[in-house]
């Protein structure tokens, strides 16, 4: 294209509505009210495809309005995906619609910088997406990019919310109130801790660094013009209804109660604990909620093992609250972590179905405590470690289960001193099945792995207590499996060698425990070459100690079974004749508590 002549450049400016349509060819027009720039296309005779004006893009142009449609192509597959009924009629949508198919929390002014208080902005996002209209087309998944989202108030999660992050160590909602610092400005809404009187205050308005009426002097948190005394909020995060109402107000004013909520790959934590007031501070409350799932979510408090017992602070990672008409139902935790608090899970509220699986309970006073009302709670395949007292407590609560969990340092007050049972059950119709324990049988003498407390609950697994086995003459404290059905107990079957021409102890029963084994029965089978015996020993301890050994055998085995009492211990042993052949014994112990 050759430049023949530049005679003049003309330009116009004015309101958009007064802009000529068309401008002269190559004439510029500036719409001062819309801050948009246009150039005339020229005449058809000059080769212009259409007569009219073309916008020259500037920083004020709406780029999305010019990209009229989006079609998914799937180029990575190596071919163009057919999205419509035919290859020639692809399904399309606007770019704005495509971008609005999910929401990012930063769309609502949330920063995630770990400094700015994001409480109001996060709650605004939740309200706009899930509360403003009861319309399924409005709801979107809300994405929390990696960051620390500082909050000083409670995050209210409404029905149908789906929140997801980039990992529990990456997308963190963190409650933190810092100590008040003299001669420091504070924005309205900021909460501080005043060490001089151990109280919390929230700024009612912007607080200047210095007192305007007394330059050089700080504005103390006790100044009611700028500050208001407040307790720490009771929870960092809690479920709410569709109007973000909580507590007894849930479901009032036509609101939908909390339900169908999913929270994935995030963390909720607090750096604060206790405020010296009647209101306690916790991490999460599940309030009158149906169908709620947490997947790979961490709940974390501020404590460490150095804090020792944190019972008085009573800070829970997760609490529940129900009403007669709105019980918490179908709650699921998968791959979650509960740590650095008094309790991992703590509730006396009605629960109708809750599963906690593949999680981790760590650095807690007690792991999971269910009192009186919860039912259908299944605590399955979790890790418990660094638990000051019990890992699981069913206190007056029935129809709950612990299964296939592994318990490491639990009930040892962080000092290796056995102080409590690992699992404590004091109500009927609960079960412990297949739970595994680092605590050995010797350490279970004073406190069992699982305490049934004379209830009709069941233990199927490692819970031998007060029985010391000797295998091949050597003490063995690792044998622990037994079946415990309320007051009836049968230990696992044990095999041992009966050495020729020898006298050896098989096991010792401690009858002096707080819940002693005073009478017991031993079912056994002996094999020695081709001689076989099936027998039962019945043993009664006490001042008139006695025992019997009833058996049948196909031919003499040359084995004598003996029971003897010395102090609080009953020892069962054998004596074998000299035949040149060792024998073998298999036996199981049964007793009623």
Buried (B, 14 or more C-beta within 10 A) or exposed (E): EEEEEEEEEEEBEEEBEEBEEBBBEBBBBBBEEBEBBBBBBBEEEEEBEEEEBBBEEEEEBEEEEEEEEBEEEEEEEEEEEEBEEEEEEBEBBBBEEBEEEEBBBBBBEBBBEEEBBBBBBBBBBBBBBBBEEBEEEEBBBBBBBEBBBBBBBBBBBBBBBBBBBBBBEBBBBBBBBBEBEEEBEBEEBBBBBBEEEEBBBBBBEEBBEBBEEEEEEBBBBEEEEBBEBBBBBBBBBBBBBBBBBBEEEBBEEEBBBBBBBBBBBBBBBBEBBBBEEEEBBBBBBBBBBBBBBBBBBBBBBBBEBEBEEBEEBBBBBBBBBBBEEBBBBBBBBBBBBBBBBBBBBBBBBBBBBBBBBEBBBBBBBBBBBBBBBBBBBBBBBBBBBBBBBBBBBBBBBBBBBBBBBBBBBBBBBBEEEBEBBBBBBBBBBBBBBBBEBBBBBEBBBEBBBBBBBEBEBBBBBBBBBBBBBBBEEEEBBEBBBBBBBBEEBBBBEBEBBBBBEBEBBBBBBBBBBEEBBBBBBBBBBBBBEEBBBEBBBBBBBEEEBEBEBEBEBEEEBBBEBBBEBEEEBBBBBBBBBEBEBBBEBEBBBBBEB
